[in-house]
Amino acid sequence: MRKFLLACLFVLGLGFALLNFQGLAVQGDFDELVLDFREDIPAEQLQADLEAIANQYNLAARLNSEFSAEDNIYIVKGDKTLLQTLKASPLKRDTEYIEPNYIYSILGSPNDPMYEEQWNLNNINIEDAWEENQGEGVTVAVIDTGVSQGKDLKNTKFVPGYDFVNDRDNARDDHGHGTHVAGTVAQSTNNNYGVAGVAYKASIMPLKVLSASGGGTISDIAEAIRFAADNGADVINMSLGGGGASNLMEEAINYAYDKGVVIVAAAGNENTNSSSYPARYPKVISVSALDIESVKAPYSNYGAGVDISAPGGSEEALVLQETIDPSSGEGVFAGFQGTSMASPHVAGVAALIKAEGITDPGEVLQVLQKSAQKVEEDPQNHFGAGKLDAAAAVELADSGQLCWKNFFRWLQENGYLDLHFWFDGGAVMLLPKLIMVIGAYLLAWYLRYWTFPLSIGLILGSSGLFFFRGLYIYDLPQSPLRLLGSSIPELGNAISATPELNPLFASVLIPFALVALLAGHSTLKWFAIGTSLGVASCLLVSAIFSPAVWGLGAGIVAQAFLVVNAILCIGLAWLASKGERKFA
């Protein structure tokens, strides 16, 4: 008895959790419904159904195209309310399915009106990377002239930073450089305004180390690096540099690196054969600049110390982001050029890599380098490991990460964490399935007997492993998954995926055969008994929710057939268990 109560509590708990989960996946938009009428209904009946739609709902159903006539696929204007109404109407028996006519669109392209001017983002294949993640949960510290949160950074997440120039908490920008850099990393995206950013769901930590004139000291920069490492930064971007090594700076870089922070810096704009400091330090990713033609920008440093290249712009094509007008403090959109613009592209992609679960800064660098577009002829090391490729980097990072984050993201992307998947035209109706399982357990309670084979039979007879019916795994055929996810009454229509139950499977015949075959086995006969009770529960629930039986229609005749066979299954289980019923 205790096992039975625990099993019921488990099923009820699962149902409660799923029913109360708010869902993570975004549901599709639609303002039309698809009515796929059965091909075998007479033309007169089809016409009568179309007239009923026109008269009852004042809607005109139309063929989707000239090619839809053979399959009887009609489209009608409608919303979620009409969808549910039609599914519960007599039209259901004449249709194979009634479902939303979802609106799909080009994947990846954001709705920011000036996005098309950002050649630099297209250059690094950012849209394919966005399909995997957008930098959620990662913090990028921008060590620069500060950051002012203009209109196109309004939706970007910020964490507390610091102004090391003026020793205050508010690290606002009084130059414009830092805000532009921060925009490349995480400009608010898909907000119907302005431009986009590389890792637009990452958080920005603004750290001001450069004054309004654009200059700053090594001591302030070193303090900012340590501040970032101590306050949760995952990535540091430094679009700054100069000549001369510093022990103080290198110690701060090593400190942050050892705490797992990825450090990215601009190679410099002197067109010389060496990266500037701090990009030159071994534990800093040094970034050279490309122009719109993906060749070295005229100003970019190259050679010693360069690790990778990224878009930095040139006079012919600047890198566009929102920044501020220093004289007024107002937000403006401006094009800049420089390795300062190239560096935040790499910092943003590093954030995407970190969001995939790779935490070690050395491994992040390996991913960036291995995924970069290689340049075969590069004798002077203009490009380092190659040209930044965001999509390839994220794909490479994702390929080796088998973790809960990826598993739940897969569930989210396929809709399994959204209640609409289970209720509104999804592959599986959750509530009826739970009722079938609970009903089967309640029927079993009357037997006053409990075994593990009985429980297995209850599940297979009532709901089966129903969640497999909605599983979509790449391009694998769905028939095996539908079979695996079907209860015994549903096996007859699992391959064809029709809503009508096969009367041979949705009856007492299979339970009777199992009982007759296993009656002499003291253990396995309880599997047959459980199956009989499970089938009974499935048939009763089907008679209420979806009384559709092949050859009997979807009306009272089908309901009567299902109810009678459910009663026969209960009687069969009762007789088969006679003499052995007792409390477990």
C-alpha positions, -999 to 999 in steps of 0.1 A, spaced: 0 0 0 29 24 8 44 17 -26 11 26 -42 7 58 -23 43 68 -32 37 61 -68 6 82 -68 24 111 -51 52 109 -77 28 111 -106 8 139 -90 40 158 -81 52 155 -117 20 167 -130 19 196 -105 55 207 -114 48 206 -151 15 224 -148 30 252 -127 62 256 -147 60 289 -166 80 277 -196 111 291 -211 106 287 -249 90 314 -269 58 303 -286 52 311 -323 30 338 -335 -1 331 -357 -33 347 -368 -45 319 -390 -54 282 -385 -47 252 -407 -76 228 -413 -64 196 -429 -96 178 -439 -95 140 -444 -90 130 -480 -117 103 -478 -146 126 -468 -172 131 -496 -171 164 -514 -206 172 -502 -195 168 -465 -165 190 -472 -187 217 -487 -211 214 -457 -182 219 -433 -169 249 -451 -204 264 -451 -207 257 -414 -175 276 -408 -188 306 -428 -222 306 -411 -212 298 -375 -180 319 -373 -185 344 -402 -152 332 -416 -142 322 -451 -120 291 -454 -97 291 -484 -74 266 -500 -38 273 -490 -28 272 -527 -37 255 -559 -16 226 -548 -36 221 -516 -68 208 -533 -57 172 -534 -48 172 -496 -78 193 -486 -57 218 -467 -77 250 -459 -67 282 -441 -90 303 -420 -83 335 -400 -83 327 -362 -66 329 -329 -61 306 -299 -97 308 -288 -110 298 -322 -84 270 -323 -98 255 -291 -134 260 -303 -128 242 -336 -109 214 -319 -139 207 -297 -164 210 -326 -179 183 -349 -153 195 -375 -127 174 -356 -141 141 -370 -137 154 -406 -102 167 -402 -68 150 -396 -57 180 -376 -65 216 -367 -35 236 -358 -20 271 -358 -5 284 -391 26 297 -373 46 325 -388 83 317 -392 109 342 -402 146 345 -410 166 332 -381 191 354 -363 186 388 -378 178 413 -351 152 441 -356 176 469 -349 170 493 -379 208 501 -383 219 465 -380 224 462 -418 251 489 -416 271 467 -391 292 449 -417 315 439 -389 290 416 -372 282 399 -405 320 395 -410 323 373 -379 292 352 -387 274 364 -355 239 353 -365 247 316 -364 264 321 -331 233 337 -317 213 306 -324 233 289 -296 235 317 -270 238 354 -266 261 356 -237 236 350 -209 251 349 -174 285 363 -184 300 396 -172 324 416 -194 344 443 -177 351 472 -200 383 490 -188 382 522 -207 369 558 -205 338 546 -187 304 537 -200 273 559 -203 240 540 -205 224 557 -235 191 547 -252 207 517 -270 222 504 -239 190 507 -219 181 470 -221 217 459 -215 225 444 -181 250 464 -160 268 454 -128 285 478 -104 318 493 -116 341 520 -105 357 553 -117 394 550 -108 402 584 -124 379 603 -100 376 577 -73 338 573 -73 313 546 -80 297 561 -111 319 552 -140 302 574 -166 319 582 -199 331 617 -206 349 608 -238 328 584 -259 354 557 -265 343 534 -237 306 535 -245 314 527 -281 335 497 -271 308 485 -246 282 487 -274 302 463 -296 303 439 -267 267 441 -256 246 467 -273 209 463 -266 197 441 -295 162 432 -308 149 464 -293 137 480 -325 163 508 -321 198 515 -333 223 488 -336 233 454 -322 261 439 -300 281 407 -301 270 392 -267 239 413 -261 227 393 -231 260 396 -213 264 421 -184 287 450 -186 310 461 -157 321 497 -165 355 505 -152 369 540 -159 407 543 -160 410 568 -189 402 605 -185 382 628 -208 415 633 -228 418 596 -233 448 590 -211 453 570 -179 479 555 -156 492 519 -153 483 520 -116 446 527 -123 445 501 -150 461 475 -127 436 483 -99 407 480 -124 419 446 -135 420 433 -99 386 449 -92 371 431 -122 386 398 -110 374 402 -75 339 413 -84 328 385 -108 340 396 -142 344 366 -166 360 386 -194 380 419 -195 383 441 -225 411 467 -227 409 488 -258 439 508 -247 477 505 -247 511 520 -249 548 512 -248 567 498 -219 563 467 -197 551 470 -161 555 446 -133 524 460 -116 503 455 -146 516 420 -153 509 410 -117 474 422 -120 469 404 -153 483 371 -138 460 376 -108 429 379 -129 440 351 -153 445 327 -123 409 335 -112 396 324 -145 392 357 -163 397 360 -200 417 391 -208 415 407 -243 433 438 -255 439 459 -286 472 452 -305 477 489 -312 474 514 -341 509 522 -350 513 498 -379 544 484 -363 557 448 -360 547 442 -324 516 444 -302 514 472 -277 512 466 -239 491 453 -223 482 432 -254 518 420 -255 516 401 -222 515 363 -226 482 359 -207 464 386 -227 447 379 -261 461 404 -285 437 415 -313 448 431 -346 423 449 -369 406 440 -402 389 463 -427 357 456 -445 376 434 -471 389 412 -442 425 423 -448 448 440 -423 436 475 -415 463 500 -426 469 513 -390 469 479 -372 499 466 -354 509 430 -364 536 405 -358 550 397 -324 523 390 -298 492 391 -321 469 362 -313 438 367 -336 423 394 -358 388 409 -359 369 438 -376 383 472 -367 372 493 -396 389 518 -419 382 552 -435 361 534 -461 339 515 -436 339 524 -399 325 503 -370 292 517 -360 279 517 -324 261 541 -301 283 563 -280 280 598 -264 288 633 -276 314 644 -250 303 680 -253 267 673 -245 267 639 -230 239 629 -254 238 595 -271 248 595 -308 256 568 -334 291 571 -346 316 551 -367 350 545 -352 381 526 -364 410 511 -347 422 479 -329 401 494 -300 371 484 -321 385 450 -330 392 439 -294 356 440 -281 345 417 -309 368 391 -295 358 399 -259 321 394 -269 328 361 -286 348 350 -255 316 358 -235 297 335 -259 322 308 -254 321 312 -216 283 310 -218 288 275 -233 304 263 -201 341 267 -209 356 286 -180 394 282 -182 409 313 -200 435 291 -217 408 269 -232 388 299 -243 419 311 -262 423 276 -278 387 277 -290 391 312 -305 423 301 -323 411 267 -335 378 281 -348 394 311 -365 393 314 -403 429 304 -412 450 326 -435 475 305 -453 498 332 -465 506 353 -434 544 356 -432 543 388 -410 516 375 -386 490 401 -396 462 378 -384 476 356 -356 456 324 -356 433 338 -382 401 358 -385 375 357 -357 346 334 -365 319 337 -338 297 308 -352 326 284 -354 339 293 -320 305 287 -303 300 255 -322 335 242 -312 328 253 -276 295 235 -276 307 203 -291 326 192 -261 302 204 -234 279 177 -221 263 194 -192 229 202 -176 230 237 -191 231 223 -226 205 197 -218 180 222 -205 187 245 -234 179 217 -257 146 211 -239 139 248 -241 147 251 -278 125 222 -287 96 235 -266 95 208 -240 96 234 -211 67 254 -224 32 244 -214 18 252 -249 38 222 -262 18 199 -240 -16 215 -243 -21 236 -274 -16 213 -304 16 198 -290 25 162 -297 13 150 -263 -17 160 -242 -2 160 -208 -34 163 -186 -53 133 -202 -21 112 -199 -17 120 -163 -54 112 -157 -49 78 -175 -20 69 -152 -37 80 -120 -69 63 -131 -50 30 -137 -34 32 -102 -68 39 -87 -83 8 -105 -54 -12 -92 -60 -1 -57 -93 -22 -56 -73 -54 -62 -55 -49 -28 -24 -63 -44 9 -47 -55 38 -60 -75 64 -43 -98 51 -62 -129 16 -48 -121 30 -13 -121 48 -18 -155 15 -31 -170 -4 -1 -156 19 24 -173 22 6 -206 -15 0 -208 -26 35 -198 -2 61 -211 30 44 -222 62 64 -223 41 92 -238 68 119 -237 86 101 -265 58 108 -289 67 145 -289 105 140 -292 122 154 -323 158 143 -327 175 159 -356 164 141 -388 157 107 -373 123 91 -384 95 98 -360 78 64 -363 100 45 -338 96 74 -313 58 73 -317 58 35 -311 80 39 -280 58 66 -267 25 49 -273 3 30 -249 -11 -4 -260 -44 11 -273 -24 37 -294 -1 12 -310 -25 7 -339 -23 43 -350 12 51 -339 29 46 -373 3 66 -393 0 92 -365 -37 95 -371 -60 106 -342 -83 76 -346 -77 46 -325 -75 12 -341 -105 -9 -327 -83 -40 -326 -58 -24 -302 -82 -1 -284 -102 -31 -270 -101 -60 -246 -84 -82 -272 -48 -76 -263 -53 -77 -225 -73 -109 -229 -45 -125 -250 -19 -115 -224 -40 -128 -195 -46 -161 -213 -9 -164 -221 5 -155 -187 -22 -168 -164 -1 -197 -153 29 -176 -143 27 -163 -107 47 -132 -114 41 -123 -150 4 -126 -148 4 -94 -128 19 -77 -157 -11 -89 -178 -35 -78 -151 -19 -43 -148 -20 -40 -186 -57 -48 -186 -64 -21 -160 -41 4 -178 -59 -2 -210 -93 3 -192 -81 37 -179 -68 47 -213 -101 38 -230 -122 56 -204 -102 88 -207 -102 86 -245 -139 82 -245 -141 116 -227 -113 136 -244 -110 121 -279 -136 94 -288 -123 87 -323 -122 51 -334 -115 40 -370 -147 29 -387 -169 42 -358 -163 79 -362 -159 103 -333 -194 103 -318 -215 83 -294 -209 50 -312 -171 53 -306 -177 64 -270 -199 34 -264 -173 11 -279 -145 25 -257 -166 24 -225 -178 -12 -231 -143 -24 -237 -130 -6 -207 -156 -23 -185 -146 -57 -201 -109 -50 -193 -118 -42 -156 -138 -74 -154 -110 -94 -169 -84 -80 -144 -108 -87 -115 -113 -123 -126 -76 -129 -133 -67 -116 -98 -94 -135 -80 -81 -154 -50 -48 -134 -47 -61 -100 -38 -46 -87 -6 -29 -57 9 8 -54 0 
